[in-house]
Amino acid sequence: MLDGRIQNSEVVVVVSNRVECGAVSYAKDHGIPTTVYPCTKSGKGMDDDELLADLKEREIDAIVLAGYMKMIPPNVVRAFPRRILNIHPALLPSFGGKGMYGMNVHRAVVAMGARFSGPTVHFVDEIYDHGPILAQAVVAVSPTDSPEQVAAKVLKEEHRLYPEAVAALCEGRITWREDGIPIMWTPR
């Protein structure tokens, strides 16, 4: 994508729920358009229909979520079936859903005494952390690990796994079983 490792891809727009954040600054520094969704209290940003119209006007093929904590509006999910990817810092379906993000996830993993965790890349549907799972990576969790230690292990795998999954989506290397399960394959 931005560094040329993902073929057949281009970042067309960065959509953020915050007017200012690292992703928005990076995009602006690299000449990538930005937009705000949902509309903020200050009145900046778009509503659901405006967001969908903007994405269609830009001829978006896929949406890649990274650190985006808001629910994707149903009209956008329906307009981009099997084309919205998200990464979650736990092995879904465990430790997912509303309120399960960031350190909340890792604290819950440690509190439950889970022996494994890891990131999940999944397609977005209309329910938090629910869509078809594309890829997962497993990390061992020691009984003495802190939430911060678990977070560091998971983040390392996120940085490996997500680019692979995004590349597979952009390069057309995902097929779908008849039962709706995605299969990501790697080129030989």
Secondary structure, 3 states (H helix, E strand, C coil): CCCCCCCCCCCCCEEECCCCCHHHHHHHHCCCCEEECCCCCCCCCCCHHHHHHHHHHCCCCCEECCCCCCCCCHHHHHHCCCCEEEEECCCCCCCCCCCCCHHHHHHHHHHHCCCEECCEEEECCCCCCCCCEEEECCEECCCCCCHHHHHHHHHHHHHHHHHHHHHHHHCCCEEECCCCCEEECCCC
